[in-house]
Amino acid sequence: MPQEQTKDLCKLTRDKLSEASQLLVDFLDHIHLPKLIEESEQGENQERFLKEFLSDLRRLSVTCEQGYEKVSLVLRRVKFNEDFAEKVLNEIVRTCIYNFYYPKNEVYEEDGRYSYTNRDTIQFREEPPPSLKAITLNLSKLFEVLRDELEYYEMDYITRARMKVGTS
């Protein structure tokens, strides 16, 4: 991939991770379990699900902040290092994007069949309170852009490095 294109992807990734981090921080700083239970139609029957959901969002928040810091470091360097940038982008795919689409507690999952029906692709294990559903669907729009743009980096970094050596 041309160096300028890799640099542009790093900028896009930094911007999207910054946006995702800000959404998560704002949400997690202003919400707590009792408020979500109150907002939920199922009340305390949903407490375990809500704890798992918040745990997944906290984990995602940390990985997004770390990814943002790493891609910012790539862009701050005086001389752009394409190999380092590709390694960081691959790591972001494997941490941030995978943590969003495959949350540890499986509180939701993506059903790609819905992408063709103009419906949300995120399907929840249980119906979440409106605020939790809203942040998840907002995040899904950001991560969909990131996943589409970084599709190339889903391929194993070592495999790509070997392919580069083979074509040189």
C-alpha positions, 0 to 999 in steps of 0.5 A: 500500500502506498505510504501516503495512503497508509498515512491517510488511513492513520489520520482517519483511524486517529479521528474515528478512535478519538470520536469513539473514545469521547463517546464512551468517556462521556457515556461512562462518566455520566451513567451508572448501574442504578440509573440503567436499571431505572431506565430499563423496562425489566428493572433489576431482572436485567442487572447481570446483563447491564453489568456485563454490558458496562464491562464490555464498554469499559474494555472498549474504551481502554482499547480505543484510548490505547489505539488512539495513542499509538496511531497518534505516535505514528503520525507525530514522528518526524519521518513517517515509518510505514512498517510501524504504521501498518503494525499499529493499524493491524493491532487496532483491527485486532483490539479495538474493532474486534472488541467492538464486534465481538464483546467478551460478554456477548451482550450483542452481536452483528448480524450482517443480513440486516445491513441490506434491509436498512435495519441496525446490524447490531442485535442485542442478547436482551433489550437494553435501556434506550441510552445503552442502545443509542451509544452502541448503535452510534459506535457501530457507525464509527466502527463500520467505517473503521472496519471497511477502511482497515479491511486490508489489515485484517490479514495477518501482519506477518503474512503481509510482510512475507508477501511484501518480501516476495514481491520485492 
